[in-house]
Every structure is written in structure tokens, then in C-alpha cells.
């Protein structure tokens, strides 16, 4: 029992101790909690105070920035307003200035209009006065001269004619000057080439050959039964046979001298052989063609040896030989080329240039004439193409191209060939013109010019290639000279036959003489 009581007492004590401990713990926790709450409240108050302070500072800073921004905006706006005000002032000044200028221009225009109106009035008055003076002049002229209406009309027509004549002369001179500037070289070349190929003054001499017959009976054999022999011969050779009343002779006519030579040789062989029929004609024509071809090659080779030029392409040598059958105004083209080559060599030697190259260029300068009847184009163009085809030097090509002035010469050798060609062709007698004929032609030139009214003296110079006409200045005016030159040129073209062209040069000289006393 006493132990139970002890235990119970111990248990009560223990319970009391637990209860006290529990209350003590609660009180401790409460104190701790209160202490933490106090600290938290203090912390919170500190944070709030700091926040208030920071917010206040922020507020002040924001207010300052806002004030600064507002001030800056105000300054910018003030500046912009000031700039716009200045711009408006400048625009206003500009507008005022333009208005002033416009006013001045308006005043000037008004003044000009007034002046024009005044001048127009004066002009009308002046015209009226001129009309009155013209009428008075006409009346005075009629009174003084006693002219009839027909005579007065003739006088007026003569006055108008003189005016029109002057204007026509001025217009012709302008057109001629323009034409010479644009096409002088080409026109000269075209005219020379056309005359060279179709010259009527020597066509009978250079397009026919004469074949002698042993007797007139041979004409019938050449014609053959129903004309088959002559037709075969003409077809094979391209040559016209003219069998007329000429005793013991047949005329061969063709513009191609090579064909004419082939026909001549074939016909002579047929006459000697005596057997004339189509088959024999074909055989003889073939033999004649081969013979002429051989002759051309031999003639070309002999020419190169004579001139002393070597290394020319065989085809060019053959074409040189072919030029033996080509004439220009009666002057043999091959002989002319040889002469030009020799002259070119002599001139080149005098100037210290390459003599062989000069001779080569002179020899080949007219090579195009060997086939210019077979191809389109001038002999200059054809010659240049041939020289390029057979690899001639640039100097030779330029000499061929420029010897008639088609292009500018690019070397002294080209100039030498040009001069040699002129010397060979222009000298008296070079182009089958006797001295008597030459002198007669020069006299005819002078007589034609002297036959015009107002011409004082005429001189034919440069082998008849130019005439200089001295006119009487009191009778021929500057405007009349243009028409007079055309009239003289036209009359020379109509009445004379000549190679190339003739320059008509009119000279009007005014002299004033006085004496010191």
C-alpha cells in the first residue's frame, strides 16, 4: 500500500511537472513570438520608412525630370516657332520681291507693247510713204523717160530678173559648195570610171579589130551554110563579126579586148587552114584561148623583168599581161603601168625611199583594170581586193586605193604613185592625141570661153585640164560668175570630146587707179 501511494504521488508529481512544463513552454513560446512580432514590426516600420523615403526621393526626381523635359520641350517649341517665323519672313520677302519683279516686267512689257504699237504705226506710215514714193518714182520715170506701159513692164521684169538671177546664183554656189564638200571625191571617181568604160570618143578605135582576107570568096565560107559558121564563131568567142562591103576584110567588134584577140587569132588560123566548119571552129577557138593565155603570162613575166619587180603572185603576173589588151582613152594600160612604175622608182630614188617598193606599187596601181569589165565596181576597188587576196603589203594596197584620191595616202610612196599616175596620163600625146589635135583642143577651149559676153581673156593650162577665164568686172558681177562658169562648162561638155574632166576657173579683178598731184 505504501508503495502504491508513492507511485500515485510520483505520478501526480510527474503530471504536475508535465503541466507546468507545458505552461512554461507555452509562455516561452509566447514570449518568443511576441519578441519576433516586435522585431518584425520594427523591421516593417523600417522598410515602410525607407520606402516612404525612397518614394519621396523618386517623386522629387521624377518631378525634376518632368520639369526639365517640359522646359526642353518649351525651348524646342520656341525655337521651332522662331524658325518658322523667320521662314515666313523670308518667304514674305521673296513673294514681295517677285511681285516687284513682276510689276517691273509688266511695266517693261507694256512699254514694249507701246513701243511696238508705235513702231507698227510708224511702219504703216513708212510703207504708205514708200508706196507714195514708189508711185511718184514711177510717175517721174515715166515723165522723164517717156516710156510706154510695155516698156515700163519690160523694165520691171528686168529688175525682177536681176534679183532672181542673184538669188539663183547664191543658191547654186551654196549647193555646189555643199556637194563638193560631201561628194567631190566619189563623184570624180564615178565620172572617171564611167567615161573610162564607155567613152564614146574612142569607142570605134578600141572595140574593133580588122582581119584581112585573101579574097572576097572567103567571106561566104566564113558565113557558112545558112550562117552556121559565123554563128558558131560568134557564140564561141562572144565577138560580133561584121562582114560588110569592105573588100577582103572582116571586122571583129567587142568591148572585151581579150575575146576580140581570141577571135582574131582563131579566124586567122581558120583562114590559113582553109577548113571552116563548126567542129574546126571550136578546135581553133580553144587553141587561140590557150595561145592568148600563154601570151598574157609571158607578157606579165616580161613586164616584171623589165621593171625589176620580183616575187609577185603568178595570178597577178597573169593579170598584168592581160592589161596588154586593155586601153584607157587609147593609152595601153600595161604600158601606162610600166611607165608609172619607172616614174615611181625615179621619184623614190630622189627622195631616198624604197625604190623596189615604189616600183611594185606603181606597177600594180591599175591592176583592177584587167578585170573591171568582168566585175562590178571601179578598178580601184577591184585592184585593192586583188592585192589583199594575194597578200601584197599594206603600203602597196594603200597606194592602189589612194591613187585616184578615194582615200587619203598614208605614205610617201602612195603620194609618189599618185603623182606618177597623173604625169603619165596627163602629158600631151599619152592618150593617143596628136600634137595637132592637142593644140586644136586647147584653142577650142579658149575660143568657147572667149565667146561669152563679159570675158576678157582665157588661158588653157595643165594640158587642157583647166581653163582660167578673166572677166571684165564692170560687166560681170560675183553672182554672174557662178552662172557664167556653169554656162561655159555646159558648152564645153556639149561641143568638145576630152578625157577626164576640165576645171573652169573664173577670175574677177577690180582695180582702182588714182593720181597724187
C-alpha positions as CSV (number, residue, x, y, z in Angstrom):
1,X,0.0,0.0,0.0
2,X,2.6,2.5,0.9
3,X,4.3,1.8,-2.4
4,X,1.0,2.4,-4.3
5,X,0.7,5.7,-2.6
6,X,4.3,6.5,-3.5
7,X,3.6,5.6,-7.1
8,X,0.5,7.6,-7.2
9,X,2.2,10.5,-5.6
10,X,5.1,10.2,-8.0
11,X,2.6,10.1,-10.9
12,X,0.8,13.2,-9.6
13,X,4.1,15.0,-9.3
14,X,5.0,13.9,-12.8
15,X,1.7,15.1,-14.1
16,X,2.1,18.4,-12.4
17,X,5.7,18.7,-13.7
18,X,4.4,18.0,-17.2
19,X,1.6,20.5,-16.9
20,X,4.0,23.1,-15.5
21,X,6.5,22.4,-18.2
22,X,3.7,22.7,-20.8
23,X,2.6,26.1,-19.5
24,X,6.2,27.2,-19.2
25,X,6.8,26.2,-22.8
26,X,3.6,28.0,-23.9
27,X,4.7,31.1,-22.0
28,X,8.2,30.8,-23.5
29,X,6.8,30.4,-27.0
30,X,4.5,33.3,-26.4
31,X,7.4,35.5,-25.3
32,X,9.5,34.4,-28.2
33,X,6.6,35.0,-30.6
34,X,6.0,38.4,-29.1
35,X,9.6,39.2,-29.4
36,X,9.6,38.1,-33.1
37,X,6.5,40.1,-33.8
38,X,8.1,43.1,-32.2
39,X,11.1,42.7,-34.3
40,X,9.0,42.1,-37.4
41,X,7.0,45.2,-36.7
42,X,10.2,47.2,-36.2
43,X,11.6,45.8,-39.5
44,X,8.3,46.6,-41.2
45,X,8.3,50.1,-39.9
46,X,11.9,50.5,-41.1
47,X,11.0,49.1,-44.5
48,X,8.0,51.4,-44.7
49,X,10.1,54.3,-43.6
50,X,12.7,53.5,-46.2
51,X,10.0,53.0,-48.8
52,X,8.5,56.3,-48.0
53,X,11.9,58.0,-48.1
54,X,12.7,56.3,-51.5
55,X,9.3,57.2,-52.8
56,X,9.7,60.7,-51.8
57,X,13.1,60.9,-53.5
58,X,11.7,59.2,-56.6
59,X,8.9,61.7,-56.6
60,X,11.3,64.6,-56.3
61,X,13.5,63.1,-59.1
62,X,10.5,62.5,-61.3
63,X,9.3,66.0,-60.8
64,X,12.7,67.4,-61.7
65,X,12.9,65.3,-64.8
66,X,9.3,66.3,-65.8
67,X,10.2,69.9,-65.2
68,X,13.4,69.6,-67.3
69,X,11.5,67.8,-70.1
70,X,8.8,70.4,-70.1
71,X,11.5,73.1,-70.2
72,X,13.3,71.4,-73.1
73,X,10.0,70.9,-74.9
74,X,9.2,74.6,-74.4
75,X,12.6,75.6,-75.7
76,X,12.3,73.4,-78.7
77,X,8.8,74.8,-79.5
78,X,10.1,78.3,-79.0
79,X,13.0,77.6,-81.4
80,X,10.6,76.0,-84.0
81,X,8.2,78.9,-83.7
82,X,11.1,81.3,-84.2
83,X,12.4,79.3,-87.2
84,X,9.0,79.2,-88.8
85,X,8.6,82.9,-88.1
86,X,11.9,83.5,-89.9
87,X,11.0,81.3,-92.8
88,X,7.7,83.0,-93.1
89,X,9.5,86.3,-93.1
90,X,11.9,85.1,-95.9
91,X,9.0,83.8,-97.9
92,X,7.2,87.0,-97.5
93,X,10.3,88.9,-98.7
94,X,10.6,86.6,-101.6
95,X,7.0,87.0,-102.6
96,X,7.3,90.7,-102.3
97,X,10.5,90.6,-104.5
98,X,8.7,88.5,-107.1
99,X,5.8,90.9,-107.1
100,X,8.2,93.8,-107.6
101,X,9.9,91.9,-110.5
102,X,6.6,91.0,-112.0
103,X,5.5,94.6,-111.7
104,X,8.7,95.7,-113.4
105,X,8.3,93.1,-116.1
106,X,4.7,94.1,-116.6
107,X,5.8,97.7,-117.0
108,X,8.5,96.7,-119.4
109,X,6.1,94.6,-121.5
110,X,3.6,97.4,-121.5
111,X,6.4,99.8,-122.6
112,X,7.5,97.3,-125.3
113,X,3.9,96.9,-126.5
114,X,3.6,100.6,-126.6
115,X,6.9,100.8,-128.5
116,X,5.8,98.1,-130.9
117,X,2.5,99.7,-131.4
118,X,4.3,103.0,-132.1
119,X,6.7,101.3,-134.4
120,X,3.9,99.4,-136.2
121,X,2.2,102.8,-136.7
122,X,5.4,104.2,-137.9
123,X,5.9,101.2,-140.2
124,X,2.5,101.5,-141.6
125,X,3.2,105.2,-142.2
126,X,6.6,104.3,-143.7
127,X,5.0,101.8,-146.0
128,X,2.5,104.2,-147.1
129,X,5.2,106.8,-147.7
130,X,7.3,104.2,-149.6
131,X,4.3,103.3,-151.7
132,X,3.8,107.0,-152.4
133,X,7.4,107.4,-153.2
134,X,7.3,104.4,-155.5
135,X,4.3,105.8,-157.2
136,X,6.0,109.2,-157.6
137,X,9.2,107.4,-158.8
138,X,7.2,105.5,-161.4
139,X,5.4,108.7,-162.5
140,X,8.7,110.6,-162.6
141,X,10.4,107.8,-164.6
142,X,7.5,107.7,-167.0
143,X,7.6,111.5,-167.3
144,X,11.4,111.7,-167.7
145,X,11.9,108.7,-170.0
146,X,8.6,108.8,-171.7
147,X,8.3,105.0,-171.5
148,X,5.2,103.3,-172.7
149,X,3.4,100.8,-170.4
150,X,5.0,97.9,-172.3
151,X,8.5,99.4,-171.9
152,X,7.9,100.0,-168.2
153,X,6.7,96.4,-167.9
154,X,9.9,95.2,-169.5
155,X,12.0,97.4,-167.2
156,X,10.2,95.9,-164.1
157,X,10.7,92.4,-165.5
158,X,14.4,93.1,-166.0
159,X,14.7,94.3,-162.4
160,X,12.9,91.2,-161.1
161,X,15.1,89.0,-163.3
162,X,18.3,90.6,-161.9
163,X,17.1,89.9,-158.4
164,X,16.1,86.3,-159.2
165,X,19.4,85.9,-161.0
166,X,21.4,87.0,-158.0
167,X,19.4,84.7,-155.6
168,X,19.7,81.8,-158.0
169,X,23.5,82.3,-158.3
170,X,23.8,82.4,-154.5
171,X,21.7,79.3,-154.1
172,X,23.7,77.5,-156.8
173,X,27.0,78.4,-155.2
174,X,25.8,77.1,-151.8
175,X,24.6,73.9,-153.3
176,X,27.8,73.4,-155.3
177,X,29.9,74.1,-152.2
178,X,27.9,71.6,-150.1
179,X,28.1,69.0,-152.9
180,X,31.8,69.4,-153.3
181,X,32.4,69.1,-149.5
182,X,30.3,65.9,-149.3
183,X,30.9,64.0,-152.5
184,X,33.7,65.6,-154.6
185,X,36.0,62.6,-154.4
186,X,33.3,59.9,-155.0
187,X,31.7,61.9,-157.8
188,X,35.0,62.4,-159.6
189,X,35.8,58.7,-159.3
190,X,32.4,57.7,-160.6
191,X,32.6,60.1,-163.6
192,X,36.2,59.0,-164.5
193,X,35.2,55.3,-164.2
194,X,32.1,55.8,-166.3
195,X,33.9,57.7,-169.1
196,X,36.8,55.2,-168.9
197,X,34.5,52.2,-169.5
198,X,32.1,53.8,-172.0
199,X,34.0,56.7,-173.7
200,X,32.2,57.5,-177.0
201,X,35.0,59.5,-178.5
202,X,37.3,56.5,-178.9
203,X,34.9,53.6,-178.8
204,X,35.4,52.8,-182.5
205,X,39.2,52.7,-182.0
206,X,39.2,50.4,-179.0
207,X,36.4,47.9,-179.7
208,X,37.2,46.7,-183.2
209,X,39.8,44.6,-184.9
210,X,40.4,44.1,-188.6
211,X,41.2,40.7,-190.1
212,X,42.5,40.7,-193.7
213,X,41.1,38.0,-196.1
214,X,42.9,36.6,-199.1
215,X,39.8,37.2,-201.3
216,X,36.1,38.1,-201.0
217,X,35.1,34.4,-201.6
218,X,36.4,33.7,-198.1
219,X,33.5,35.8,-196.7
220,X,31.0,33.2,-197.9
221,X,32.9,30.4,-196.3
222,X,33.2,32.3,-193.0
223,X,29.4,32.8,-193.1
224,X,28.8,29.1,-193.9
225,X,25.6,27.4,-195.0
226,X,22.6,29.3,-193.5
227,X,25.1,31.3,-191.4
228,X,26.1,28.4,-189.1
229,X,29.8,29.1,-189.2
230,X,29.6,32.7,-188.3
231,X,27.0,31.9,-185.5
232,X,29.3,29.3,-184.1
233,X,32.3,31.6,-184.2
234,X,30.3,34.5,-182.5
235,X,28.9,32.1,-179.9
236,X,32.3,30.5,-179.0
237,X,34.1,33.9,-178.8
238,X,31.4,36.3,-177.7
239,X,32.5,38.7,-180.6
240,X,30.4,40.2,-183.3
241,X,31.7,39.6,-186.9
242,X,30.8,42.4,-189.3
243,X,31.1,41.3,-192.9
244,X,30.1,44.3,-194.9
245,X,31.2,45.8,-198.2
246,X,34.8,46.3,-197.0
247,X,36.9,44.4,-199.6
248,X,38.9,41.5,-198.4
249,X,38.4,42.3,-194.7
250,X,36.3,41.2,-191.7
251,X,35.7,43.5,-188.7
252,X,35.6,42.0,-185.2
253,X,33.7,44.1,-182.7
254,X,33.6,43.6,-178.9
255,X,34.1,45.6,-175.7
256,X,36.3,42.8,-174.3
257,X,39.8,43.1,-175.9
258,X,40.8,39.5,-174.8
259,X,37.8,38.0,-176.5
260,X,38.5,40.1,-179.6
261,X,42.1,38.9,-179.7
262,X,41.0,35.2,-179.3
263,X,38.5,35.7,-182.2
264,X,41.2,37.3,-184.3
265,X,43.7,34.5,-183.8
266,X,41.1,31.8,-184.3
267,X,39.8,33.4,-187.5
268,X,43.4,33.9,-188.9
269,X,44.1,30.2,-188.2
270,X,40.9,29.1,-189.9
271,X,41.7,31.3,-192.9
272,X,45.2,29.8,-193.2
273,X,43.9,26.2,-192.6
274,X,41.0,26.6,-195.1
275,X,38.7,24.1,-193.4
276,X,35.9,26.2,-191.9
277,X,33.1,24.3,-190.2
278,X,31.7,24.3,-186.6
279,X,33.8,21.5,-185.2
280,X,37.0,23.1,-186.7
281,X,35.9,26.5,-185.4
282,X,35.6,25.1,-181.8
283,X,39.0,23.5,-182.0
284,X,40.7,26.7,-183.3
285,X,39.0,28.8,-180.7
286,X,40.3,26.5,-177.9
287,X,43.8,26.7,-179.3
288,X,43.5,30.5,-179.6
289,X,42.3,30.8,-176.0
290,X,45.3,28.8,-174.8
291,X,47.6,30.9,-177.0
292,X,46.3,34.1,-175.6
293,X,46.5,32.8,-172.0
294,X,50.2,31.9,-172.7
295,X,50.8,35.2,-174.3
296,X,49.3,37.0,-171.2
297,X,51.6,35.1,-168.8
298,X,54.7,35.7,-170.9
299,X,53.8,39.4,-171.3
300,X,53.3,39.6,-167.5
301,X,56.7,37.9,-166.7
302,X,58.4,40.1,-169.3
303,X,56.9,43.2,-167.6
304,X,58.1,42.2,-164.1
305,X,61.6,41.6,-165.6
306,X,61.6,44.9,-167.4
307,X,60.6,46.9,-164.3
308,X,62.7,44.8,-161.9
309,X,60.0,43.7,-159.6
310,X,60.0,40.1,-158.4
311,X,58.0,37.9,-156.0
312,X,54.6,38.9,-157.4
313,X,51.9,36.2,-157.2
314,X,51.6,34.3,-160.5
315,X,47.9,35.3,-160.8
316,X,48.8,39.0,-160.5
317,X,51.5,38.4,-163.2
318,X,48.9,36.9,-165.5
319,X,46.5,39.8,-164.9
320,X,49.4,42.2,-165.6
321,X,49.9,40.5,-169.0
322,X,46.1,40.7,-169.6
323,X,46.4,44.5,-169.3
324,X,48.2,44.5,-172.7
325,X,44.7,44.2,-174.2
326,X,43.2,47.0,-172.1
327,X,43.3,50.6,-173.2
328,X,42.2,53.8,-171.4
329,X,41.4,56.7,-173.8
330,X,43.7,55.0,-176.3
331,X,46.6,54.6,-173.8
332,X,47.7,51.0,-173.4
333,X,47.0,50.1,-169.7
334,X,50.1,47.8,-169.4
335,X,52.5,50.5,-171.0
336,X,50.9,53.0,-168.7
337,X,51.6,50.8,-165.6
338,X,55.2,50.3,-166.7
339,X,55.7,54.0,-167.1
340,X,54.1,54.7,-163.7
341,X,56.4,52.1,-162.1
342,X,59.5,53.6,-163.7
343,X,58.5,57.1,-162.7
344,X,57.7,56.0,-159.1
345,X,61.1,54.4,-158.9
346,X,62.9,57.5,-160.1
347,X,60.9,59.7,-157.7
348,X,61.5,57.3,-154.8
349,X,65.3,57.3,-155.6
350,X,65.3,61.1,-155.5
351,X,63.6,61.2,-152.1
352,X,65.6,58.4,-150.6
353,X,62.7,55.9,-150.3
354,X,62.4,52.2,-151.1
355,X,62.8,52.1,-154.9
356,X,61.6,48.5,-155.3
357,X,58.5,49.0,-153.2
358,X,57.7,52.2,-155.1
359,X,58.0,50.4,-158.5
360,X,55.9,47.5,-157.2
361,X,53.1,49.9,-156.1
362,X,53.3,51.8,-159.4
363,X,53.2,48.6,-161.4
364,X,50.1,47.3,-159.6
365,X,48.2,50.5,-159.2
366,X,45.9,49.8,-162.1
367,X,45.7,46.0,-161.8
368,X,42.0,46.2,-161.3
369,X,41.6,47.4,-165.0
370,X,42.5,43.9,-166.1
371,X,39.1,42.6,-165.0
372,X,37.0,45.7,-164.3
373,X,34.8,44.8,-167.4
374,X,34.0,41.4,-165.8
375,X,33.2,42.5,-162.2
376,X,31.1,45.2,-160.6
377,X,32.9,48.1,-159.1
378,X,35.6,50.6,-160.0
379,X,39.1,49.4,-161.0
380,X,40.4,50.9,-157.7
381,X,38.1,48.7,-155.6
382,X,38.8,45.6,-157.7
383,X,42.6,46.3,-157.5
384,X,42.5,46.7,-153.7
385,X,40.6,43.4,-153.4
386,X,43.1,41.6,-155.6
387,X,46.2,42.9,-153.7
388,X,44.6,41.9,-150.4
389,X,43.8,38.5,-151.8
390,X,47.3,37.8,-153.0
391,X,49.0,39.2,-149.8
392,X,50.5,42.4,-151.0
393,X,51.9,44.8,-148.4
394,X,49.8,47.5,-146.7
395,X,51.8,50.2,-148.4
396,X,51.0,48.8,-151.9
397,X,47.4,48.4,-151.0
398,X,47.1,52.0,-149.8
399,X,48.9,53.2,-153.0
400,X,46.4,51.3,-155.1
401,X,43.5,52.6,-153.0
402,X,44.5,56.2,-153.0
403,X,46.0,56.8,-156.5
404,X,42.7,58.5,-157.6
405,X,42.0,60.2,-154.3
406,X,39.4,57.8,-153.0
407,X,41.2,57.6,-149.6
408,X,44.0,59.6,-148.1
409,X,47.5,58.4,-148.8
410,X,49.2,57.0,-145.7
411,X,52.8,57.0,-147.0
412,X,55.1,59.0,-149.3
413,X,55.2,56.0,-151.7
414,X,51.4,56.4,-152.1
415,X,51.8,60.1,-152.9
416,X,54.6,59.2,-155.4
417,X,52.4,56.7,-157.2
418,X,49.6,59.3,-157.3
419,X,51.9,61.9,-158.9
420,X,53.4,59.4,-161.3
421,X,50.0,58.3,-162.5
422,X,49.0,61.9,-163.2
423,X,52.2,62.6,-165.0
424,X,51.8,59.5,-167.2
425,X,48.2,60.2,-168.1
426,X,48.3,64.0,-168.4
427,X,51.3,64.5,-170.6
428,X,50.5,65.6,-174.2
429,X,50.1,62.6,-176.6
430,X,49.9,60.0,-173.8
431,X,46.3,59.2,-174.6
432,X,46.5,58.9,-178.4
433,X,46.2,62.5,-179.1
434,X,48.4,64.0,-181.7
435,X,50.2,67.3,-181.1
436,X,48.0,69.0,-183.7
437,X,44.8,67.6,-182.1
438,X,46.1,68.6,-178.7
439,X,46.8,72.2,-179.8
440,X,43.4,72.4,-181.5
441,X,41.6,71.2,-178.4
442,X,43.3,73.8,-176.3
443,X,42.4,76.5,-178.8
444,X,38.8,75.3,-178.9
445,X,38.7,75.6,-175.1
446,X,39.9,79.1,-175.2
447,X,37.5,80.0,-178.1
448,X,34.5,78.6,-176.3
449,X,35.2,80.7,-173.2
450,X,36.0,83.8,-175.2
451,X,32.7,83.6,-177.0
452,X,30.8,84.6,-173.8
453,X,29.9,88.2,-173.0
454,X,32.0,89.8,-170.4
455,X,35.0,87.5,-170.9
456,X,38.3,89.4,-171.3
457,X,40.9,86.7,-171.7
458,X,41.1,82.9,-171.4
459,X,44.1,80.7,-170.8
460,X,44.1,76.8,-171.1
461,X,46.6,75.3,-168.7
462,X,47.6,71.9,-167.3
463,X,47.4,70.1,-170.6
464,X,43.9,71.3,-171.2
465,X,42.6,70.1,-167.8
466,X,41.9,73.6,-166.6
467,X,41.0,76.9,-168.2
468,X,41.3,80.3,-166.4
469,X,38.8,82.9,-167.5
470,X,39.5,86.6,-166.8
471,X,36.2,88.5,-166.8
472,X,35.5,92.3,-167.1
473,X,34.5,93.3,-163.6
474,X,32.2,96.1,-164.9
475,X,30.2,93.6,-166.9
476,X,30.2,90.5,-164.7
477,X,29.2,90.6,-161.0
478,X,30.1,88.0,-158.4
479,X,26.7,86.4,-158.8
480,X,27.0,86.4,-162.6
481,X,30.3,84.5,-162.3
482,X,28.6,81.4,-160.9
483,X,26.1,81.2,-163.8
484,X,28.8,82.1,-166.3
485,X,31.0,79.2,-165.1
486,X,28.1,76.8,-165.4
487,X,27.3,78.0,-168.9
488,X,31.0,77.7,-170.0
489,X,31.2,74.1,-168.5
490,X,28.0,73.1,-170.2
491,X,29.1,74.4,-173.6
492,X,32.5,72.6,-173.3
493,X,30.6,69.3,-172.4
494,X,28.3,69.7,-175.5
495,X,30.9,70.7,-178.1
496,X,34.2,69.0,-177.1
497,X,35.4,65.5,-176.6
498,X,38.1,65.0,-174.0
499,X,39.3,62.5,-171.4
500,X,38.8,63.1,-167.6
501,X,37.4,66.5,-166.6
502,X,38.2,70.1,-167.2
503,X,38.2,72.7,-164.4
504,X,36.6,76.1,-165.3
505,X,38.2,78.8,-163.1
506,X,36.7,82.3,-163.4
507,X,38.7,85.3,-162.0
508,X,37.2,88.7,-161.4
509,X,39.7,91.5,-160.5
510,X,38.7,95.1,-159.6
511,X,41.3,97.8,-159.9
512,X,41.1,101.4,-158.7
513,X,43.6,103.9,-160.0
514,X,44.2,107.5,-158.8
515,X,47.0,110.0,-159.1
516,X,48.6,112.1,-156.4
517,X,49.0,115.7,-157.7
